[in-house]
Amino acid sequence: METIFTNKNFTKAGIALVVVLSLFVLALFINEVKSSSYIGQQNIPTISVSGVGDVMAVSDIATLSINLSYDGKTATEAQKLLNESITKTVDYLKSQKIEEKDIKSEYGGLSPKYSYDQVVCITYPCPQKEPKIIGYTASQSITVKVRAVDTASEIRTGLVAVGVTNISGPTFSIDDEDTFKEQARAKAIEDAQEKAEVLAKQLGVRLGKITSFSENSGGFYPMYDAKVMMSGSASSEVAPAPTLPKGENKITSNVNITYEIK
């Protein structure tokens, strides 16, 4: 009797093992079939084309870089002179309708000035004297965005009148550059698509899906309509403000597109 039950249990275990093995083999087969669908795809014929898109944009931002520096016998005196100059500068800029968000403090500091006494050396090694602090220098750098670009030269001249003698710029740029980059990219893609269609027609093939895309944005390049530029620093004398050419900026996008061909 026990033998009969043992044989039945053995038979059930054998059937279960066969079922498990069958499912395992089936899973391997399905996976192999799926994998086979990708065989040869690395050798799918493709064509690659490049496209270029250019957009011209007129500069709508002029940037002035202001450097303020004052010396004093004490740190307090130097800082006081600097603070007075900063107040005059900011008040003037606001009077010219420059918003606070466009007046940015870049960097500043307070540092001592040293005097190094000469030592008459009659022995070796020469004795060294400690340097003496003879004063302090307080400095501050300010960057100003002028959105009414045609007034940038006039504002620079006005800054000289309130005592600012170290000014760089104006330099001209585009405030919303991303919009023009998108336009340049769209032109570059259109250029690449047209080239791909012509090439496919010449080869007697049809274009399939895009397999890769890349873009190299070359940024923008200033193109001035004259060579008259502002000098790096301002004279202490107030001169009439010249008219500066703000020019145009060429924004370029280069794209590469790869298509499957049928």
Summary of the structure (lengths in Angstrom):
residues: 262
radius of gyration: 37.1
end to end distance: 71.8
largest distance: 122.8
contacts: 702
relative contact order: 0.21
helix: 39%
strand: 35%
